[in-house]
Amino acid sequence: MLILKLILGPIVGGVIGGITNKLAIRMLFAPYEAKYIGKMHIPFTPGIIPKEKLRIAKAVGEAVSANLLDAETMSQTLLSDEMMEKISSELDGLLYRIYNSQQSIREFASRYADDAEIEKVSSKLEQHICESICKRLNNNAIGEDVAEMAIKHVQEKLSDGFFGRIGAGVLEVMKDSAKRLLADNINEMLRNNAPDMVGKLVKEESQRIQNTPISTILENQTETLARIKEIVLKAYKSVVTNNLPKILATINIQKIIEDRLNAMDMAETEKLIISVMDKELKALVWFGVALGFLMGFVTDLMFLFG
């Protein structure tokens, strides 16, 4: 009987300690809402976390944004050797896939935009190129240059033989007037026909390029790809170094975290916290069991030898 009494006390103490800690953990979350008997508010309702949810969400948002996702910490992480090696490796893989891709430029672009958007961008680019070329062709100096070259070419062709030299001489006398007449006609022809002629050529060349496999366009362009990688890495470092504080300020991480936590219902919040602290909460329950068992054992000893 004495042994039973010595064992029963610690066992009861351990059970009470475990149940008490389990109940305390449960009271952190439940009930989710305040409970009433008539108009009388039942104490300890809602649970501690539901009651202080707004304050906890604000405190968590402040702590995370100030200590975990601040500009300095994010910058150190984003520019660490490990991160830079990972980005460099990803770029190598991407550029290798692009370099060896058998897709055409249009097929590649269709992965990110529909046909209407691609056609719209292509048309604007073609129009810009055509207008730029036509603007240059409307320069009167082009007609003069072409006329000069044409007359010189004819003179060279007529330089052989007796009649050829006579023809070249006659042309030399009429050179200035012939040059002006020819230049005026060339310039007029360009003004009247350049948009259609250039537009057709630009359109054809654009379609040819769009339907050419990427691997063909990038053939023997390994140095260009290496340069592209270098530019991308440099741009990434520049954005992180110079613009990260502005980006974080614009994003307002604290507000995002606070709003997200407030938007979660308590069942979801409880599930999240328990998933993160499951081992620690179970350890707390077993600590209550051990403490209750020890207190029961000490009580038995005090009763036995008191």
C-alpha positions as CSV (number, residue, x, y, z in Angstrom):
1,M,0.0,0.0,0.0
2,L,2.9,2.4,0.8
3,I,4.4,1.8,-2.6
4,L,1.0,2.4,-4.3
5,K,0.7,5.7,-2.4
6,L,4.2,6.7,-3.4
7,I,3.5,6.0,-7.1
8,L,-0.1,7.4,-7.1
9,G,0.9,10.9,-6.1
10,P,3.5,11.4,-8.9
11,I,1.2,9.9,-11.4
12,V,-1.7,12.1,-10.5
13,G,0.7,15.1,-10.4
14,G,2.0,14.3,-13.9
15,V,-1.5,13.9,-15.3
16,I,-2.6,17.2,-13.8
17,G,0.5,19.0,-15.0
18,G,0.1,17.7,-18.6
19,I,-3.6,18.5,-18.7
20,T,-3.0,22.0,-17.2
21,N,-0.3,22.8,-19.8
22,K,-2.4,21.3,-22.6
23,L,-5.4,23.5,-21.5
24,A,-3.1,26.6,-21.3
25,I,-1.9,26.0,-24.8
26,R,-5.5,25.5,-26.0
27,M,-6.5,28.7,-24.3
28,L,-4.0,30.6,-26.4
29,F,-6.4,30.0,-29.4
30,A,-9.8,29.0,-28.2
31,P,-12.4,30.2,-28.1
32,Y,-12.0,32.3,-31.2
33,E,-14.8,34.7,-30.1
34,A,-16.0,36.2,-26.8
35,K,-18.6,34.1,-24.9
36,Y,-21.4,35.3,-22.8
37,I,-23.8,33.9,-20.3
38,G,-26.7,36.3,-20.8
39,K,-25.0,39.7,-20.7
40,M,-22.1,38.5,-18.5
41,H,-18.8,38.1,-20.3
42,I,-17.1,34.8,-19.6
43,P,-13.5,35.4,-18.5
44,F,-10.6,34.4,-20.7
45,T,-12.8,34.5,-23.9
46,P,-11.8,34.9,-26.6
47,G,-8.4,33.2,-26.3
48,I,-5.2,35.3,-25.9
49,I,-4.2,35.2,-29.6
50,P,-7.6,36.0,-31.0
51,K,-8.0,38.8,-28.5
52,E,-4.6,40.3,-29.3
53,K,-4.6,39.4,-33.0
54,L,-4.4,43.0,-34.3
55,R,-1.5,43.9,-32.0
56,I,0.3,40.6,-32.7
57,A,0.0,41.1,-36.5
58,K,1.4,44.7,-36.2
59,A,4.2,43.5,-33.9
60,V,5.1,40.7,-36.3
61,G,5.0,43.0,-39.3
62,E,7.3,45.5,-37.6
63,A,9.7,42.8,-36.4
64,V,10.0,41.1,-39.8
65,S,10.4,44.3,-41.8
66,A,12.8,45.9,-39.3
67,N,15.0,42.9,-38.6
68,L,14.6,40.2,-41.2
69,L,13.6,41.9,-44.4
70,D,15.3,45.3,-44.0
71,A,17.3,46.8,-46.8
72,E,20.7,46.0,-45.4
73,T,19.8,42.3,-44.6
74,M,18.1,41.9,-48.0
75,S,21.0,43.5,-49.8
76,Q,23.6,41.3,-48.1
77,T,21.5,38.2,-49.0
78,L,20.8,39.2,-52.6
79,L,24.5,40.1,-53.2
80,S,26.0,37.2,-51.3
81,D,28.5,35.0,-53.2
82,E,26.1,32.1,-53.0
83,M,23.3,34.1,-54.5
84,M,25.5,35.6,-57.3
85,E,26.7,32.1,-58.2
86,K,23.2,30.8,-58.3
87,I,22.1,33.7,-60.5
88,S,25.1,33.2,-62.8
89,S,24.4,29.5,-63.1
90,E,20.8,30.2,-64.0
91,L,21.8,32.7,-66.6
92,D,24.3,30.2,-68.1
93,G,21.5,27.6,-68.4
94,L,19.0,30.1,-69.9
95,L,21.5,31.5,-72.4
96,Y,22.6,27.9,-73.4
97,R,18.9,27.0,-74.0
98,I,18.4,30.1,-76.0
99,Y,21.6,29.7,-78.0
100,N,20.6,26.1,-79.0
101,S,16.9,26.8,-79.4
102,Q,15.4,25.7,-82.7
103,Q,12.4,27.9,-82.1
104,S,12.0,31.0,-84.2
105,I,12.0,34.4,-82.6
106,R,8.2,34.6,-83.1
107,E,7.6,31.2,-81.5
108,F,9.8,32.2,-78.6
109,A,7.9,35.5,-78.2
110,S,4.5,33.7,-78.3
111,R,5.3,32.1,-75.0
112,Y,5.0,35.5,-73.4
113,A,2.5,37.3,-75.6
114,D,-0.4,36.4,-77.9
115,D,-0.3,36.8,-81.7
116,A,-2.1,40.2,-81.6
117,E,0.4,41.7,-79.2
118,I,3.4,40.4,-81.2
119,E,1.9,41.7,-84.4
120,K,1.3,45.1,-82.9
121,V,4.8,45.4,-81.6
122,S,6.2,44.1,-84.9
123,S,4.2,46.6,-86.9
124,K,5.2,49.6,-84.7
125,L,8.9,48.6,-85.0
126,E,8.6,48.2,-88.8
127,Q,6.9,51.5,-89.1
128,H,9.6,53.2,-87.0
129,I,12.4,51.7,-89.1
130,C,10.6,52.6,-92.4
131,E,10.0,56.2,-91.3
132,S,13.6,56.6,-90.2
133,I,15.0,55.2,-93.5
134,C,12.6,57.3,-95.6
135,K,13.6,60.5,-93.7
136,R,17.2,59.9,-94.6
137,L,16.3,59.1,-98.2
138,N,14.4,62.4,-98.5
139,N,17.7,64.2,-98.1
140,N,18.5,65.9,-101.4
141,A,22.2,65.1,-101.0
142,I,21.3,61.4,-101.7
143,G,20.1,62.3,-105.2
144,E,23.2,64.4,-105.9
145,D,25.5,61.6,-104.6
146,V,23.7,59.0,-106.8
147,A,23.8,61.3,-109.8
148,E,27.5,61.9,-109.3
149,M,28.3,58.2,-109.1
150,A,26.1,57.5,-112.2
151,I,27.8,60.1,-114.3
152,K,31.2,58.9,-113.2
153,H,30.3,55.3,-114.0
154,V,29.1,56.3,-117.5
155,Q,32.2,58.3,-118.2
156,E,34.4,55.3,-117.2
157,K,32.4,53.1,-119.6
158,L,32.8,55.6,-122.5
159,S,36.5,56.2,-122.0
160,D,37.5,53.4,-124.4
161,G,37.7,54.0,-128.1
162,F,37.5,57.1,-130.3
163,F,33.7,57.5,-130.2
164,G,33.7,56.7,-126.5
165,R,36.1,59.5,-125.8
166,I,34.0,61.8,-127.8
167,G,30.9,60.8,-125.8
168,A,32.8,61.2,-122.6
169,G,33.9,64.7,-123.6
170,V,30.3,65.7,-124.5
171,L,29.1,64.3,-121.2
172,E,31.8,66.3,-119.4
173,V,30.5,69.5,-121.0
174,M,27.0,68.6,-119.9
175,K,28.0,67.2,-116.6
176,D,26.6,69.9,-114.3
177,S,23.2,70.1,-116.0
178,A,22.9,66.3,-116.4
179,K,23.8,65.9,-112.7
180,R,21.2,68.4,-111.6
181,L,18.5,66.9,-113.8
182,L,19.4,63.3,-112.7
183,A,19.5,64.3,-109.0
184,D,16.1,66.1,-109.2
185,N,14.5,63.0,-110.8
186,I,16.1,60.6,-108.3
187,N,15.0,62.8,-105.3
188,E,11.5,63.0,-106.7
189,M,11.4,59.2,-107.3
190,L,12.5,58.6,-103.7
191,R,9.9,61.0,-102.3
192,N,7.1,59.4,-104.3
193,N,8.1,55.7,-104.0
194,A,10.4,55.3,-100.9
195,P,7.6,54.7,-98.3
196,D,6.1,51.8,-100.4
197,M,9.5,50.4,-101.5
198,V,11.2,50.6,-98.1
199,G,8.0,49.5,-96.2
200,K,7.8,46.3,-98.4
201,L,11.5,45.5,-97.9
202,V,11.4,46.2,-94.1
203,K,8.2,44.0,-93.8
204,E,9.9,41.1,-95.7
205,E,13.1,41.4,-93.7
206,S,11.1,41.6,-90.4
207,Q,9.1,38.4,-91.3
208,R,12.3,36.6,-92.3
209,I,14.0,37.5,-89.0
210,Q,11.0,36.5,-87.0
211,N,10.8,33.1,-88.6
212,T,14.5,32.4,-88.4
213,P,15.5,29.9,-85.6
214,I,17.2,31.6,-82.7
215,S,20.2,29.3,-82.9
216,T,20.8,30.5,-86.5
217,I,20.7,34.2,-85.5
218,L,23.0,33.6,-82.5
219,E,25.4,31.3,-84.4
220,N,29.0,32.2,-83.5
221,Q,27.8,34.9,-81.1
222,T,29.1,33.3,-77.9
223,E,31.0,36.6,-77.0
224,T,27.8,38.5,-77.4
225,L,26.0,36.1,-75.0
226,A,28.8,36.5,-72.5
227,R,28.4,40.2,-72.8
228,I,24.7,40.0,-72.3
229,K,25.3,37.9,-69.1
230,E,27.8,40.5,-67.8
231,I,25.3,43.3,-68.5
232,V,22.4,41.4,-66.7
233,L,24.6,40.7,-63.6
234,K,25.8,44.3,-63.5
235,A,22.2,45.6,-63.8
236,Y,21.1,43.2,-61.1
237,K,23.8,44.5,-58.7
238,S,23.0,48.1,-59.6
239,V,19.3,47.6,-58.9
240,V,19.9,45.9,-55.5
241,T,22.6,48.4,-54.5
242,N,20.9,51.6,-55.6
243,N,17.2,50.9,-55.7
244,L,16.4,48.2,-53.1
245,P,15.6,50.7,-50.2
246,K,13.1,52.5,-52.6
247,I,11.6,49.2,-53.7
248,L,11.1,48.0,-50.1
249,A,9.7,51.3,-49.1
250,T,7.2,51.1,-52.0
251,I,6.3,47.5,-51.3
252,N,5.8,48.2,-47.5
253,I,6.5,44.7,-46.3
254,Q,5.3,45.6,-42.8
255,K,1.8,46.4,-44.1
256,I,1.7,43.4,-46.3
257,I,2.5,41.0,-43.4
258,E,0.2,42.8,-41.0
259,D,-2.7,42.7,-43.5
260,R,-2.1,39.1,-44.4
261,L,-2.1,38.0,-40.7
262,N,-5.3,40.0,-40.0
263,A,-7.0,38.5,-43.1
264,M,-6.3,34.9,-41.9
265,D,-9.1,33.4,-39.9
266,M,-8.2,32.0,-36.4
267,A,-8.4,28.4,-37.5
268,E,-5.9,29.1,-40.2
269,T,-3.7,31.1,-37.8
270,E,-3.8,28.3,-35.2
271,K,-2.9,25.7,-37.8
272,L,0.0,27.8,-39.0
273,I,1.4,28.4,-35.5
274,I,1.0,24.8,-34.4
275,S,2.7,23.6,-37.7
276,V,5.7,25.9,-36.8
277,M,5.9,25.2,-33.1
278,D,4.5,21.6,-32.9
279,K,7.6,20.1,-31.2
280,E,8.0,23.0,-28.8
281,L,4.3,22.9,-27.8
282,K,4.4,19.1,-27.2
283,A,7.6,19.6,-25.2
284,L,5.8,22.1,-23.1
285,V,3.1,19.6,-22.3
286,W,5.6,16.9,-21.4
287,F,7.4,19.5,-19.3
288,G,4.2,19.9,-17.4
289,V,3.9,16.1,-17.0
290,A,7.4,15.9,-15.7
291,L,7.0,18.8,-13.3
292,G,3.7,17.5,-12.0
293,F,5.3,14.1,-11.5
294,L,8.2,15.6,-9.6
295,M,6.0,17.7,-7.4
296,G,3.8,14.7,-6.6
297,F,6.9,12.7,-5.7
298,V,8.2,15.5,-3.5
299,T,4.8,15.8,-1.8
300,D,4.9,12.1,-1.0
301,L,8.3,12.3,0.5
302,M,7.3,15.3,2.6
303,F,4.2,13.4,3.8
304,L,6.2,10.3,4.5
305,F,9.1,11.9,6.4
306,G,7.2,14.9,7.7
